[in-house]
Amino acid sequence: MNWFTLGNMITQIRVGQKASTPGFSRTVIRRPDGLFWVGGIWSGQIVQLRDYLFSDIWTIYEDEETEQWLEYRTKVEQKEREMIENQYEDLRG
């Protein structure tokens, strides 16, 4: 099983994937429009980076909810890649 710190998890999680802390005390899902809480009192709300999240370890996984997001994954990843390439070209020029 691969464990990630918060920063590493944010760079690795793909659209449709979920990430949870040990014991599933905190679970998030990456959707095309951001990172959202799953379950608990914050369910459905966008994740705000707070102090306590920086000390958590996370594991990334896919489940039955992932399928509904797969059609967006390629589009989002292509758009992200294009944005990075454009920024790089702007800095080079």
C-alpha positions in Angstrom: 0.0 0.0 0.0 1.3 3.5 -0.9 1.1 6.1 1.7 1.4 9.8 1.0 1.8 13.0 2.9 -0.8 15.7 2.1 1.3 17.5 -0.5 2.3 14.2 -2.2 -1.3 13.0 -2.2 -2.5 16.3 -3.9 0.0 15.8 -6.7 -0.8 12.1 -7.2 -4.6 11.9 -6.9 -6.5 11.7 -10.2 -10.0 12.7 -11.1 -12.4 10.1 -9.6 -10.0 8.7 -7.1 -10.5 8.9 -3.4 -7.9 9.4 -0.6 -8.3 8.4 3.0 -6.4 8.6 6.2 -5.9 5.4 8.3 -9.2 4.1 9.6 -11.0 6.3 7.0 -11.4 9.1 9.5 -11.0 11.6 6.7 -11.9 10.8 3.1 -11.7 13.1 0.0 -12.5 12.7 -3.7 -11.0 14.5 -6.5 -13.6 15.8 -8.9 -13.0 17.9 -12.1 -13.8 21.0 -10.1 -11.6 20.3 -7.0 -11.1 18.2 -4.0 -14.2 17.5 -1.9 -14.9 15.8 1.4 -16.7 12.4 1.4 -18.8 11.6 4.5 -18.8 13.3 7.9 -20.0 16.8 8.7 -18.1 18.3 5.8 -19.5 15.9 3.2 -19.8 17.5 -0.3 -17.8 20.6 0.7 -14.6 21.7 -0.9 -11.4 20.8 1.1 -9.7 23.7 2.8 -6.1 23.1 3.7 -5.9 23.4 7.5 -3.1 22.7 9.9 -4.3 19.3 11.0 -4.3 18.0 7.4 -0.5 18.5 7.1 0.2 15.8 9.6 -2.0 13.2 8.1 -0.9 10.3 5.9 -3.2 9.3 3.0 -3.7 6.3 0.7 -5.3 6.8 -2.7 -7.8 4.3 -4.2 -10.6 3.8 -6.6 -14.0 2.4 -5.9 -17.4 2.0 -7.6 -17.9 5.8 -7.6 -14.8 6.2 -9.8 -16.5 5.1 -13.0 -18.7 8.2 -13.2 -15.6 10.4 -13.3 -13.5 8.6 -15.8 -14.8 10.5 -18.9 -13.6 13.7 -17.2 -10.2 12.4 -16.2 -8.6 12.5 -19.6 -10.0 16.0 -20.3 -8.8 17.4 -17.0 -5.4 15.8 -17.3 -5.0 17.1 -20.8 -6.0 20.6 -19.8 -3.6 20.6 -16.8 -0.8 19.5 -19.1 -1.6 22.2 -21.6 -1.7 24.8 -18.9 1.7 23.7 -17.5 3.2 23.7 -21.0 1.8 27.2 -21.7 3.3 28.5 -18.5 6.6 27.0 -19.3 6.6 28.5 -22.8 5.7 31.9 -21.4 8.6 31.7 -18.9 11.0 30.6 -21.6 10.0 33.4 -23.9 
